[in-house]
Amino acid sequence: MKFALGIILLALAVLVGPVVWQFTHYDPQAVPTSGLPWQIETLPSGESKVFDLTLGRSTLADARARFGNEMQLAIVAEPQETGNAEGYYEAITLGFVAGKLIITADLSKEVIEGMRERAPKTEYMQSTTRKATLAEADRAAVLAAPIRGIAFIPSAQLDESVILERFGQPSERIRVNEHLEHLLYPAKGLDIVLDSKGKELMQYVAPARFEALQAPLRK
């Protein structure tokens, strides 16, 4: 039994280890000029560009052209909430960093409510979160919508020192509980959630819209 457990741990180290190593150590000469999680370009218009997509201007169709047709489209909602129309990649590699990617469409509450009413199927994802499958006509509308935000969940567990090395010091830190803390970078439109009990989360919005992301945390 101990031998089998050792084999499993060794396999995990082989799979995850290179990802962690690449995130923390790399040859600057071999790094692409864009497309990595910490490569954020801020624009005079108050928008930002990350993963070669301009938040607020590029569409979900642009994201699908960039990352591939494996994008899953749905409306995801918590109880008592309208929810968001999202494009989701279960597994993706950004530069050399692997993880999950969620791209949120910038659509009004009324439009999303209509899409939920027309959804041919609704199911539970986890706990009370619900996922509504989009009608075919609504899929086209979501793909044509501009990107409001992007969330990236790295496959590798990242500690605080790695985050600070890549992204710099945050302008503000907000602790939610014993294991969750938000590192806020308003000038970049970035919120990094450090989770000592789970995976880290990087949330990107246009800097001009960062207050909408930040305000609920301060409450």
C-alpha positions as CSV (number, residue, x, y, z in Angstrom):
1,M,0.0,0.0,0.0
2,K,2.8,2.4,0.9
3,F,4.6,1.5,-2.3
4,A,1.5,2.2,-4.4
5,L,1.0,5.6,-2.6
6,G,4.6,6.4,-3.3
7,I,4.1,5.8,-7.0
8,I,1.1,8.0,-7.1
9,L,2.9,10.9,-5.3
10,L,5.8,10.5,-7.7
11,A,3.5,10.7,-10.7
12,L,1.9,13.8,-9.4
13,A,5.3,15.4,-8.8
14,V,6.3,14.6,-12.4
15,L,3.0,16.1,-13.8
16,V,2.7,19.2,-11.6
17,G,6.4,19.8,-10.9
18,P,7.3,21.1,-14.4
19,V,4.4,23.5,-14.4
20,V,5.5,25.0,-11.0
21,W,9.1,25.2,-12.2
22,Q,8.2,26.9,-15.4
23,F,6.0,29.4,-13.6
24,T,8.9,30.3,-11.2
25,H,12.0,29.8,-13.4
26,Y,12.3,30.6,-17.1
27,D,14.7,31.8,-19.7
28,P,13.8,35.5,-20.5
29,Q,15.1,35.0,-24.0
30,A,12.5,32.2,-24.6
31,V,9.5,33.9,-23.1
32,P,6.8,35.2,-25.6
33,T,6.1,38.9,-25.5
34,S,2.4,38.4,-24.8
35,G,-0.1,35.8,-23.7
36,L,1.2,34.9,-20.2
37,P,-0.9,35.6,-17.1
38,W,1.4,38.4,-15.9
39,Q,1.8,40.1,-19.2
40,I,-0.9,42.8,-19.0
41,E,-0.9,45.8,-21.3
42,T,-2.9,48.8,-20.0
43,L,-4.3,51.2,-22.6
44,P,-5.0,55.0,-22.5
45,S,-8.7,54.3,-23.0
46,G,-9.0,52.6,-19.6
47,E,-9.0,49.2,-21.2
48,S,-6.4,46.5,-20.9
49,K,-5.0,43.7,-23.0
50,V,-4.3,40.2,-21.6
51,F,-3.9,36.9,-23.4
52,D,-3.9,38.9,-26.7
53,L,-7.5,40.0,-26.0
54,T,-8.6,43.5,-25.3
55,L,-11.2,43.5,-22.4
56,G,-14.3,45.4,-23.4
57,R,-13.5,45.3,-27.1
58,S,-12.6,41.8,-28.1
59,T,-15.5,39.3,-28.3
60,L,-16.0,35.8,-27.2
61,A,-15.7,34.8,-30.8
62,D,-12.2,36.4,-30.8
63,A,-11.4,34.3,-27.8
64,R,-12.6,31.2,-29.5
65,A,-10.5,32.0,-32.5
66,R,-7.5,32.5,-30.2
67,F,-7.9,29.4,-28.0
68,G,-9.8,26.9,-30.0
69,N,-13.3,25.6,-30.7
70,E,-13.4,23.6,-27.4
71,M,-15.0,26.6,-25.7
72,Q,-18.1,25.6,-23.7
73,L,-20.9,28.2,-23.7
74,A,-23.5,28.5,-20.9
75,I,-25.2,30.8,-18.4
76,V,-23.9,30.1,-14.9
77,A,-25.8,31.5,-11.9
78,E,-25.8,31.3,-8.1
79,P,-29.2,31.2,-6.3
80,Q,-31.1,34.5,-6.5
81,E,-28.8,35.8,-9.1
82,T,-29.3,36.4,-12.9
83,G,-25.9,34.9,-13.7
84,N,-23.4,35.4,-16.4
85,A,-23.0,34.2,-20.0
86,E,-19.6,32.5,-20.1
87,G,-17.2,30.7,-22.3
88,Y,-15.2,28.0,-20.5
89,Y,-12.1,26.0,-21.2
90,E,-11.5,23.0,-19.0
91,A,-7.9,22.7,-19.9
92,I,-5.8,25.3,-21.7
93,T,-2.1,26.4,-21.9
94,L,-1.3,30.1,-21.9
95,G,2.2,30.5,-23.0
96,F,3.6,27.7,-20.8
97,V,1.2,28.0,-17.9
98,A,-1.7,25.4,-17.8
99,G,-5.1,25.9,-16.2
100,K,-8.8,26.5,-16.6
101,L,-10.1,29.7,-18.4
102,I,-13.5,31.4,-18.0
103,I,-14.5,34.3,-20.3
104,T,-17.5,36.4,-19.3
105,A,-19.6,38.1,-21.9
106,D,-20.7,41.8,-21.3
107,L,-24.5,41.4,-21.6
108,S,-27.3,43.2,-19.7
109,K,-29.3,41.5,-17.0
110,E,-32.4,41.6,-19.2
111,V,-30.7,39.9,-22.1
112,I,-29.3,37.1,-19.8
113,E,-32.8,36.6,-18.2
114,G,-34.2,36.1,-21.7
115,M,-31.6,33.6,-22.5
116,R,-32.3,31.7,-19.3
117,E,-36.0,31.5,-20.2
118,R,-35.1,30.1,-23.7
119,A,-32.5,27.6,-22.4
120,P,-33.4,24.1,-23.4
121,K,-31.7,22.6,-20.4
122,T,-30.7,23.7,-16.9
123,E,-28.6,21.6,-14.5
124,Y,-26.7,21.9,-11.2
125,M,-22.9,22.2,-11.5
126,Q,-21.9,22.0,-7.8
127,S,-23.8,22.7,-4.7
128,T,-26.4,25.3,-5.7
129,T,-24.7,26.7,-8.8
130,R,-26.8,26.2,-11.9
131,K,-25.7,26.0,-15.6
132,A,-28.2,26.8,-18.4
133,T,-27.5,25.5,-21.9
134,L,-27.9,28.2,-24.5
135,A,-30.4,28.0,-27.3
136,E,-28.6,28.0,-30.7
137,A,-29.6,31.6,-31.6
138,D,-28.4,32.8,-28.2
139,R,-25.0,31.1,-28.7
140,A,-24.4,33.4,-31.6
141,A,-25.3,36.4,-29.5
142,V,-23.0,35.4,-26.7
143,L,-20.1,34.9,-29.1
144,A,-20.7,38.3,-30.6
145,A,-20.7,40.0,-27.2
146,P,-17.6,41.9,-25.9
147,I,-15.6,40.4,-23.1
148,R,-16.3,41.9,-19.7
149,G,-13.8,39.8,-17.7
150,I,-11.5,36.8,-17.8
151,A,-10.8,34.4,-14.9
152,F,-7.8,32.0,-15.0
153,I,-7.2,29.1,-12.5
154,P,-3.7,27.8,-12.8
155,S,-3.2,24.0,-12.5
156,A,-0.2,24.5,-10.3
157,Q,-0.5,25.5,-6.7
158,L,1.2,28.9,-6.4
159,D,2.4,30.5,-3.2
160,E,2.5,34.1,-2.4
161,S,6.2,34.6,-3.2
162,V,5.7,33.3,-6.7
163,I,2.7,35.7,-7.2
164,L,4.6,38.7,-6.0
165,E,7.6,37.8,-8.1
166,R,5.6,37.7,-11.3
167,F,2.9,40.4,-10.6
168,G,4.6,42.7,-8.2
169,Q,3.3,44.2,-4.9
170,P,-0.5,44.7,-4.8
171,S,-1.9,48.2,-4.0
172,E,-4.3,46.6,-1.5
173,R,-4.9,43.3,0.2
174,I,-8.3,42.1,1.5
175,R,-8.5,39.0,3.7
176,V,-11.9,37.2,3.4
177,N,-11.2,34.4,5.9
178,E,-8.4,32.3,7.3
179,H,-7.5,30.8,3.9
180,L,-8.7,33.3,1.3
181,E,-7.0,36.7,0.5
182,H,-7.4,39.1,-2.4
183,L,-4.4,40.9,-3.8
184,L,-5.7,43.9,-5.7
185,Y,-4.0,45.6,-8.7
186,P,-6.4,48.3,-9.8
187,A,-4.0,49.9,-12.4
188,K,-3.8,46.5,-14.1
189,G,-7.5,45.6,-13.6
190,L,-6.4,42.4,-11.7
191,D,-7.6,40.6,-8.6
192,I,-5.6,37.6,-7.5
193,V,-7.3,35.3,-5.0
194,L,-4.8,33.4,-2.8
195,D,-6.3,30.2,-1.4
196,S,-4.2,28.1,1.0
197,K,-6.8,25.3,0.8
198,G,-7.4,25.3,-3.0
199,K,-6.3,26.8,-6.3
200,E,-5.4,30.4,-6.9
201,L,-7.7,32.5,-9.1
202,M,-6.8,35.4,-11.3
203,Q,-9.6,37.8,-12.3
204,Y,-9.0,40.3,-15.1
205,V,-11.2,43.3,-16.0
206,A,-10.6,46.6,-17.7
207,P,-8.9,49.0,-15.2
208,A,-11.7,51.5,-15.8
209,R,-14.2,48.9,-14.5
210,F,-12.2,47.7,-11.5
211,E,-14.3,49.4,-8.9
212,A,-17.2,47.2,-9.7
213,L,-15.0,44.2,-8.9
214,Q,-13.5,45.8,-5.8
215,A,-16.5,47.3,-4.1
216,P,-18.2,44.0,-3.0
217,L,-14.9,42.9,-1.4
218,R,-14.7,46.0,0.8
219,K,-18.2,45.3,2.2
